[in-house]
Structure formats: C-alpha cells, structure tokens
Amino acid sequence: MGLQRTVFRAVVPALVLAGASVVAWAAWLGWDQDQDVRADGSVSGPYEVWQVAGLVATLLAAVCCAAARGHSAAAVGGTTVGLTLAAYVDWADDASGLFMVGVALVMVGSFVASAVASAVVSALTDTLRHDWPLTR
C-alpha cells in the first residue's frame, strides 16, 4: 500500500500539470489558427503577444503552486509533456515538416522555464519554512 501511495503522490501532480498545460494551450492559443496580414502586406501570427503572455502567466502560476507544495519534478515534467503534446497536435498539419522544430523549441523552452521557476520557488519555500516554522 505504501508503494502505491508514493507512486500516486508522484504521478497525479504530473498528470494534473500536463492536463492544465493542454487546457491552457487550447484556451490561449488553440482557437487562433489564421495568420494576420498587415497593411504593408507582411504576414504574422497566428498568435499575438498577449496570447503567448497569457499562456506563460497561467502556466507560471500553476508551476509555482506545484513547486510550493513540494511537487517540483511533477511541475517540470507535467508542464513540459503537456505543452509539447499540445504544440504537436496543434501544428501537426504543417506539410513542410518544419513544425517539429517548433515543437522541439517548445519542449526545450518549457523544460528550462519550468525548471528555473520551480527551483526558485522551491528555494524560497524552503527558506521561508526555515525562517518561519509553521508549528509553534
């Protein structure tokens, strides 16, 4: 029973973060599939800066909450897997095959960003627990 509980406590937070990452991608980026044509004829998109910033802020909050609760590895792994999966599914219809470069960049970027955020929050949480013990 102890091993099952340990596995459950390790896997569930990662699955929750992966699911939250997929849902956040769909909410912020999934609905916008058209490139924008500017007045000068240049093409951009399909995502606006505010959409990507919203996705980053949403996932940063989720990673920080998980890391503060002691689930740093789940925060990093779940976020990375969820964003990589969402990017792959969203961009897989690209006939050139170059979408895999973008997917790889999303994977590396989400891993690094979530690892840094998780490490900072874990360090701050450990420091605060040392300075202000909850039990008196």
QUIJOBEL-V405803 format. One line per field, one symbol per residue. ss: DSSP state (~ for helix, > for strand, _ for the rest). psi: psi as a letter, one per 20 degrees, with the letter a starting at -180 (. if undefined). burial: I if it has 24 or more other C-alpha atoms within 12 Angstrom, else O. A space follows every 10 residues. Layout:
# QUIJOBEL-V405803
ss->???
psi->???
burial->???
This chain:
# QUIJOBEL-V405803
ss->_~~~~~~~~~ ~~~~~~~~~~ ~~~~~~~~~~ _____>>___ __>>____~~ ~~~~~~~~~~ ~~~~~~~~__ _~~~~~~~~~ ~~~~~~~~~~ ~_______~~ ~~~~~~~~~~ ~~~~~~~~~~ ~~~~~~~~~~ ~_____
psi->hhgghggghh gghghghggh ggggghghhh ioipqpprhj iqpraiqrgh gghggggghg gggggghhjj lghhgggggg gghggggggh iijohhiihh ggghhggggh ggghgggggg ggggggghhg hnqhp.
burial->OOOOOOOOOO OOIIIIIIII IIIIIIOIII OOOOOOOOOO OOOOOOOOOO OIOOIIOIII IIIIIIIIOI IIIIIIIIII IIIIIIIIOI IOOOOOOOOO OIIOOIIOOI IOIIIOIIIO IIOOIOOOOO OOOOOO
